[in-house]
Amino acid sequence: MREMKGLMLKKEAEKTPGPMTDFLEFKRHLPKERVLLDLAIVAAAFVLLAPILKVQRVTDFMIFCIFVLSFDLLYGYMGRLSFGHMLFLGAGAYGGGLCIRYITKDPLLAILAGIVMAGLLAMLIGLIIVRTTGACFALINLAFNQVGFFLVLSVLRKITKGEDGLGVVPAGLGWLNLGSRPIMFGFVLFFLLLAFYVLRRVTTSPYGYLIRSIKEDETRVKFLGYNTFLYKWLTYVLAGCLAGLAGTLSALNYGYVNPNFMDTHRNVEVVFAALIGGAGNLYGSIIGGVVYMVISNYLAIYIPRWEMVLGIALLILVFRFRQGIWGYVRKKGAQRSISPEIGIEKG
Amino acid sequence: MINTIIYGLTIGAILYFISIGLSLTFGTMKIVNFAHALVYTVGIYMVITFLPLLRGNFLVAALIGTAVVVPISYVIERFIIRRLYGESLDYAIIATYAVLLIGVDLIKWIWGVNPYPMSDPIGKYLSLGGLTIPVYRILIVVIAVLLFGALNFFFRKSIVGKIVVAALEDKDGVRCLGIKVDKYFSVVFILGSALAALGGILYAPITSIHPYMGFMVLLLSFSVVIVGGMGNLNGTFVSAFALGLVMSLTARYWSQAAETMVFIVMAIMLIIKPIEI
């Protein structure tokens, strides 16, 4: 009986998600039920959150979560810290916004335009950026972000309208009116789930293992014969596209786009969110995104020195709480349910 | 045109002051120090505070401003950066960025967000055949060149300098000789921060002063470090002046694009010669 229980626990332990366990098991295909369960959990969480907070706020949260997910693909999975990810958010927002203003009012086409815009940008500058690692990577992203900010603010003033920004009012989606809050909520939720699904598939695929190996030791991956440049570039482009999606959705949600969407000073938000949730995990990103948004939406009203609090929180995260909320929860869960020898076996 | 070149050399001199510290911390500790932008800003705000008290004596105010940065940078080094030695670079970036956020917010709290104007402390002009050149700008360039000589002397002749140069080459090798590298690193860190503060103070009369002024300068001096090579002191000197000229020449034709041009130069450099750290 006890053996049975032990066996069951072991099975459960194997089921728990995590980079190490997944890596050792090397599942080529993710079980379908598991993905559906993930998606259902995420959807349920946001649907439950919507009545507690305001629907509009939660829509905003979800968009930010998409952004954090895209950042986490770069930082948590590939180990490349970017300090200029807002560039792609802004590119997506402007791509969508310009599409609606000058070409068509169809929201889906606008989203496509935003993704394509951010993707093309990532393809282009990714060629330069992914050659670097570590600090260079972070700062060159920041430099390009600054260039992008400058471009939309003054060089392309004629089409982006500079500081004033553009109004973005999409047409309805068939018979759905995106102006109505609940419909916008559903629309964004759909895209969040889509992004989550894509990332779940990508990160559990052999390609996903490869980019994680690049994080661990790129030289060894090169020795195995992989063209790491290509994979890093692909990941960069994918992250750029997802950030662009978040940007377009954000522009649609707010109904305008202005250079603030590309503000370099806001990069720290997404870094903070990824860290507090726990980098390198999709649930972690979503928790981090929600926690950050709750803090910045509610706490910032009561705390006048908001940047200072953010800075101190970042220091605490770096020195004391690196695994983030999701990492902490998982560690506690693992301690409770797994007996020591299995823990060792888990490695 | 001459004026543009003088302006470019001035900017280059300022960039040199600030990049030295970045280049050294980069080369020795493999850490990107965002807090560098903070000490730069703090120095300037100290000068603003002390200048009226000293009845406009810029020299003394500049010395005070530079001196105030020393304990601040010591605290940053001791309690933030030393604890992150040998760890992932990302944490050092995030931690020093957090320090920058806290510091800038403190500055906003104490001095407010409004820009301060500051006048040329010398106020004399040199006229050369129809051109009027502010003496102050020439002075900055002269100080930078002198500093370059002094630093070269320091790194070639003094024992501290020699150890640091050796550590730039091979940190573990120096450690194997029984030398406490970390102690010398903190000396270098403080030296770099003080120079950044001095650069900021010298730049203050030319530019507008506001709490966020450090961010942009940090990016520019980072480009200087990349173009010149990390931990390469002579390279930093050359690239600082070269990029200063790039900025001023671009600004002559298209004033808004000056900074962007620097980043483009940096990108081209990276395509030619990728950097791995």
Interface residues (C-beta under 8 A of the other chain):
Chain A: Y75 G79 L81 F83 I125 I128 R131 T132 T133 G134 A135 C136 A138 L139 I140 L142 A143 F144 Q146 V147 F150 L151 S154 V155 T264 H265 V268 V271 L275 R305 W306 E307 M308 L310 G311 I312 L314 L315 L317 V318 F319 R322
Chain B: F26 K30 I31 V32 I80 R83 L84 L89 D90 Y91 I93 I94 A95 Y97 A98 V99 L100 L101 I102 V104 D105 L106 K108 W109 Y212 F215 M216 L219 F222 S223 I226 Q256 A257 E259 T260 F263 I264 M266 A267 L270 I271 P274 I275 E276 I277
